[in-house]
Amino acid sequence: MRENSRGMLLVLSGPSGCGKGTLVRNLQEADPTFVFSISCTTRAIRPGEIPDVHYHYLTDERFDALIEQDAFLEYASVHGFRYGTLKQETEERLARGENVILDIDPQGGMNVMKKHPDCVSIFVLPPSFEVLEQRLRKRATESEEQVLLRLSNARKEVLCRGQYRYNLINDALEDAVQDLLAITRAEKHNTVRFFPEIN
Ligand code: 5GP
């Protein structure tokens, strides 16, 4: 028996502070067939982040040039900065059979769903807006202004959750990781990407 060799495009969205980054790390640890797509961004690097590992950090001019070259699968303005997913890199990885994780905002998520209807889209929710605020403040990576912007954007972003194939509540991390693994495991057997030959 042989598998269809095309990889899974996993689209993860959810408000800033809902724990997408931690879920991604846990998914990759448990299932190394998933590779993380490194986005381009015009926002400044945060302490602890590594260029070309967390993001490709670009100037506005460089970002404009990539738009001009049609290099993005999708791009969007999020919390006052621009973020984009590189098209060629993503397509090549999927063609090689790799499972690619996109951690992108709902504008980007919905654009990717249009271009890749077979993608597996998951919206991650915090248990409440109160918990979200606590997590954002505990993380202490953003200015007060950015925290307030991200909290007000969170209320708008969750309105898109019904557009996603799955919703996941990240309350207890271990449970959320298990739910994520259950979804990805089942989706590997979806006939859009798994169509075994039988003799
Ligand atoms: P952060 O600045 O906290 O790393 O990310 C802010 C938001 O931008 C998150 O919601 C994240 O999912 C989103 N984001 C990161 N990369 C991309 C991308 O390539 N495209 C889009 N549309 N959103 C992105």
Residues whose N, C-alpha, C, O or C-beta is under 5 A from the ligand:
A	BS01	5GP	G14 S16 S39 C40 E74 Y75 A76 V78 Y83 G84 T85 D103 I104 D105 G108
